[in-house]
């Protein structure tokens, strides 16, 4: 009951954010953002999406292998594409990751460990986003104060941050108190997995590098979206509000990724003097390009069928022809997929055939009662 209530609360929160944006800025920014996407933007989204997906899948492989799970990079890329597509078209924006975790856990024989691998992999990426976002916001205090003032009038940034930390601390303590010893054991096991999969000296450099590369790809795609949406601001002026939008995008109160991202981009662009409507239009274009970049996930379910078709279409071995399944084959003890060697020289084939016929005729004459040898014996 509580899970269902929380799911509905997340959906209603995302819908409320979008409704508030439409009520305040109108639907024109949404329509313009959908209309301006063109062919070059689609190609850029597919290319950048391939780069970020490979980085994320590689990071998943590192974490999963440290937890003792087998995961090939090709399979990780395919599963990650499918998860991105499901995240983009289903509510909450995380159902694709849930499906990816359960699928890998079942394939590996340990669903719990598969789920933990996905959670830690996503957490490693979010830590890098939060760190970069914190640095950007601390170096652009005017942007943080403006956004905090719009969200909570009369509060400065320090009070807002302190209130958020206090709420998180109280919520965490309450959850541990409710679960008791079980919660403490789960926390201990989780910390052990974090040390093994993320903080180990053989893992954290790769996780950090791949997460930073993936973040750079997302920022680049956001810059492409800003240019497509009509923004001519320099890149150094675009990066701070874009990073803030990416930071807020991780909140689990959205509809397929829509909601907090658009609100944060609207507030950040307005605070940076780039225009609130421009920020909303940029976020809408970015949402469309994210969906486009995940479209290769449509082909993932068809990969097993394509591999089977390719294996059937492979030519037979050189010098052998397949025999069809027939009664003759079964009566002679030959399997249905057996092959018979063939000769490519016609002269050698005819000579072998004549020799075989001569041998058969000689054997027949030896056993026939009408042969000359048999008549001489009887006489």
C-alpha positions in Angstrom: 0.0 0.0 0.0 2.8 2.4 0.9 4.7 1.6 -2.3 1.6 2.3 -4.4 1.0 5.5 -2.6 4.6 6.6 -3.1 4.3 5.8 -6.8 1.2 7.9 -7.2 2.7 10.7 -5.2 5.7 10.8 -7.5 3.5 10.9 -10.6 1.3 13.6 -9.2 4.3 15.7 -8.2 5.8 15.5 -11.7 2.4 16.3 -13.3 2.0 19.2 -10.9 5.3 20.7 -11.9 4.5 20.5 -15.6 1.1 21.9 -15.0 2.6 24.8 -13.1 5.0 25.5 -15.9 2.3 25.5 -18.5 0.1 27.8 -16.3 3.0 30.3 -15.7 4.7 30.3 -19.1 2.0 28.9 -21.4 2.2 25.9 -23.8 4.1 27.8 -26.5 7.5 26.8 -25.1 6.6 23.1 -25.2 5.3 23.3 -28.7 8.3 25.3 -30.0 10.7 22.8 -28.3 9.0 19.9 -30.1 8.9 21.7 -33.4 12.5 22.9 -33.8 14.2 19.4 -33.6 15.8 18.7 -36.9 17.9 16.0 -38.6 21.4 17.2 -37.5 20.2 17.4 -33.9 18.9 13.8 -34.2 22.2 12.6 -35.5 24.1 14.4 -32.8 21.8 12.9 -30.2 22.4 9.4 -31.5 26.2 9.8 -31.6 26.4 11.4 -28.1 23.9 8.8 -26.8 26.1 6.0 -28.1 29.1 7.5 -26.3 27.3 8.1 -22.9 25.7 4.6 -23.1 29.0 2.8 -23.7 30.5 4.8 -20.8 27.6 3.9 -18.4 27.6 0.2 -19.5 31.3 0.0 -19.0 30.9 1.4 -15.5 28.2 -1.2 -14.8 30.6 -4.0 -15.9 33.3 -2.8 -13.5 30.9 -2.7 -10.5 29.2 -6.0 -11.4 32.5 -7.8 -11.7 33.7 -6.5 -8.4 30.6 -8.0 -6.9 31.3 -11.4 -8.4 28.9 -11.2 -11.4 29.7 -12.0 -15.0 28.8 -9.3 -17.5 30.0 -8.8 -21.0 30.3 -5.2 -22.4 28.2 -6.0 -25.4 25.4 -7.4 -23.3 25.7 -4.4 -20.9 25.4 -1.9 -23.7 22.3 -3.7 -25.1 20.6 -3.9 -21.7 21.5 -0.3 -20.9 19.9 0.9 -24.2 16.7 -1.0 -23.3 16.7 0.5 -19.8 17.2 4.1 -21.2 14.2 3.6 -23.6 12.0 2.3 -20.8 13.1 5.2 -18.5 12.1 7.6 -21.2 8.7 6.3 -22.0 7.5 4.9 -18.6 6.6 6.9 -15.5 9.0 7.5 -12.6 12.0 7.4 -14.9 13.7 4.5 -13.1 11.6 1.5 -14.2 14.1 0.7 -17.0 16.9 0.4 -14.4 14.7 -1.9 -12.3 14.1 -4.2 -15.2 17.8 -4.1 -16.1 18.8 -5.1 -12.5 16.2 -7.9 -12.3 17.1 -9.3 -15.7 20.8 -9.4 -15.0 20.3 -10.8 -11.5 18.2 -13.7 -13.0 20.7 -14.3 -15.7 23.5 -14.4 -13.1 21.6 -16.5 -10.6 21.6 -13.9 -7.9 18.8 -11.3 -8.2 19.8 -9.5 -5.0 23.4 -9.0 -6.1 22.3 -7.9 -9.5 20.0 -5.2 -8.0 22.9 -4.0 -5.8 25.2 -3.8 -8.8 22.8 -1.5 -10.6 22.1 0.6 -7.6 25.8 1.1 -6.9 26.5 1.8 -10.6 23.8 4.5 -10.7 25.0 5.9 -7.3 28.5 6.2 -8.6 27.3 8.3 -11.5 25.1 10.5 -9.3 27.9 11.1 -6.9 30.0 12.6 -9.7 27.0 14.7 -10.9 26.4 16.0 -7.4 30.1 16.8 -6.9 30.3 18.7 -10.2 27.0 20.4 -9.5 28.1 21.4 -6.0 31.3 23.0 -7.4 29.4 24.8 -10.1 26.8 26.2 -7.6 29.4 27.2 -5.1 31.3 29.1 -7.7 28.1 30.7 -8.9 26.5 31.7 -5.7 24.2 34.3 -7.4 22.6 31.5 -9.4 22.1 29.4 -6.2 20.6 32.3 -4.3 18.3 33.2 -7.1 17.0 29.7 -7.5 16.6 29.2 -3.7 14.8 32.6 -3.6 12.3 31.5 -6.3 11.7 28.2 -4.6 11.4 29.5 -1.1 11.0 33.3 -1.0 12.7 34.9 2.0 15.2 32.1 2.4 18.8 32.4 1.5 20.9 29.6 0.1 22.5 28.6 3.4 19.2 28.3 5.2 17.7 26.2 2.3 20.7 23.9 2.3 20.7 23.5 6.1 16.9 22.7 6.0 17.4 20.1 3.3 20.2 18.4 5.2 18.2 18.4 8.4 15.2 16.8 6.7 17.4 14.1 5.1 19.1 13.3 8.5 15.7 13.0 10.3 14.3 10.8 7.5 17.3 8.5 7.6 17.3 8.1 11.3 13.5 7.4 11.3 14.0 4.7 8.7 16.7 3.0 10.6 14.7 3.2 13.8 11.7 1.6 12.1 13.7 -1.3 10.7 15.7 -1.9 13.8 18.4 -4.7 13.6 17.3 -5.6 10.1 17.9 -2.1 8.9 21.3 -2.0 10.6 22.3 -5.3 9.0 21.2 -4.0 5.6 23.2 -0.8 6.1 26.3 -2.8 7.1 26.0 -5.0 4.0 25.4 -2.0 1.8 28.5 -0.2 3.1 30.5 -3.4 2.5 29.4 -3.5 -1.1 30.2 0.2 -1.5 33.8 -0.4 -0.3 34.2 -3.4 -2.6 32.5 -2.1 -5.7 33.2 1.7 -5.6 36.0 2.5 -3.2 38.4 -0.2 -4.0 41.6 1.1 -5.6 41.1 -1.2 -8.6 37.6 0.2 -9.3 37.1 3.8 -8.3 39.5 5.3 -10.9 37.5 3.6 -13.7 34.2 4.5 -12.2 35.2 8.1 -11.7 36.6 8.5 -15.2 33.6 6.9 -16.9 31.1 8.9 -14.8 32.9 12.1 -15.7 32.9 11.2 -19.4 29.2 10.4 -19.3 28.5 13.7 -17.6 30.5 15.5 -20.2 28.4 13.8 -22.9 25.1 14.8 -21.2 26.3 18.4 -20.9 27.3 18.4 -24.6 23.8 17.1 -25.5 22.3 19.9 -23.4 24.4 22.4 -25.2 23.2 21.0 -28.5 19.6 21.3 -27.3 20.2 25.0 -26.3 21.5 25.8 -29.8 18.6 24.0 -31.4 16.2 25.9 -29.2 17.7 29.2 -30.4 20.1 30.2 -27.6 23.2 32.1 -28.7 24.7 32.4 -25.3 28.4 31.3 -24.9 29.1 27.8 -23.6 30.6 29.1 -20.3 27.3 30.9 -19.5 25.2 27.8 -20.4 27.1 25.2 -18.4 26.1 26.3 -14.9 22.3 26.3 -15.5 22.6 23.1 -17.5 24.5 21.3 -14.7 21.8 22.4 -12.2 19.1 20.9 -14.5 21.1 17.7 -14.7 21.5 17.6 -10.9 17.7 18.1 -10.3 16.9 15.6 -13.1 17.9 12.7 -10.8 15.0 13.4 -8.4 12.5 10.4 -8.6 9.5 12.7 -8.9 9.0 12.8 -12.7 7.0 11.4 -15.6 9.4 9.6 -17.8 12.1 12.2 -16.8 9.9 15.2 -17.4 9.1 17.6 -14.6 11.9 18.7 -12.3 14.3 19.0 -15.2 12.1 21.6 -16.9 11.4 23.5 -13.7 15.1 23.7 -12.8 16.1 24.8 -16.3 13.4 27.5 -16.3 14.5 28.9 -12.9 18.3 28.6 -13.7 18.0 30.2 -17.1 15.9 33.0 -15.7 18.3 33.5 -12.8 21.3 33.6 -15.2 19.6 36.2 -17.4 19.1 33.9 -20.3 15.3 33.9 -20.2 13.0 31.6 -18.4 11.1 30.6 -21.6 14.4 29.9 -23.3 15.3 27.6 -20.4 12.0 25.7 -20.7 12.4 25.4 -24.5 15.9 24.1 -24.0 14.8 21.5 -21.5 12.0 20.3 -23.8 14.4 19.9 -26.7 16.8 18.0 -24.4 14.0 15.7 -23.4 13.2 15.0 -27.0 16.8 14.3 -27.9 17.2 12.0 -24.8 14.3 10.0 -26.2 15.9 9.9 -29.7 19.2 8.8 -28.2 17.5 5.8 -26.6 15.7 4.6 -29.7 18.3 1.9 -30.5 16.8 0.2 -27.5 13.9 -0.8 -29.7 16.2 -3.2 -31.6 17.5 -4.9 -28.5 14.6 -7.4 -28.1 15.1 -8.5 -31.7 18.8 -9.2 -31.3 18.4 -12.9 -30.3 16.2 -13.5 -33.4 18.7 -11.8 -35.6 21.6 -13.9 -34.3 19.6 -17.1 -34.9 18.7 -16.0 -38.4 22.4 -15.2 -39.1 23.5 -18.6 -37.9 21.0 -20.3 -40.2 22.1 -18.3 -43.1 25.8 -19.2 -42.8 27.0 -21.3 -45.7 27.9 -25.0 -45.1 31.5 -26.1 -44.7 33.6 -26.1 -47.9 33.5 -29.4 -49.7 30.3 -30.6 -48.0 26.6 -30.4 -48.9 23.8 -30.8 -46.3 21.5 -33.8 -46.7 17.8 -33.2 -46.2 16.1 -35.1 -43.5 14.5 -38.2 -45.1 13.6 -41.8 -44.4 16.7 -42.9 -46.3 19.0 -40.9 -44.0 17.3 -42.3 -40.9 17.4 -45.9 -42.2 21.1 -45.6 -42.9 21.7 -44.2 -39.4 22.6 -40.7 -40.7 21.6 -37.6 -38.6 19.4 -35.0 -40.3 22.2 -32.5 -40.4 24.9 -34.9 -41.8 26.9 -33.9 -44.8 28.4 -35.9 -47.6 31.8 -34.9 -49.0 31.8 -34.0 -52.7 34.5 -33.7 -55.2 34.9 -30.6 -57.3 36.8 -32.4 -60.2 34.3 -34.0 -62.6 36.9 -36.4 -64.1 37.8 -37.8 -60.7 34.1 -38.2 -59.9 33.4 -40.3 -63.0 36.5 -42.5 -62.5 35.5 -43.2 -58.9 31.9 -44.0 -60.1 33.2 -46.5 -62.8 35.4 -48.2 -60.2 32.5 -48.6 -57.8 30.3 -50.1 -60.6 33.0 -52.6 -61.6 33.4 -53.7 -58.0 29.6 -54.2 -57.7 29.5 -56.2 -61.0 32.3 -58.5 -59.9 30.7 -59.2 -56.6 27.4 -59.9 -58.2 29.0 -62.4 -60.7 30.8 -64.2 -57.8 27.6 -64.9 -56.0 25.2 -65.5 -58.9 24.2 -69.2 -59.7 24.3 -68.4 -63.4 27.9 -67.2 -63.5 30.5 -69.3 -65.4 32.3 -70.2 -62.2 29.1 -71.5 -60.6 28.2 -73.6 -63.7 31.7 -75.2 -63.7 31.4 -76.1 -60.1 28.0 -77.7 -60.5 29.1 -79.7 -63.5 
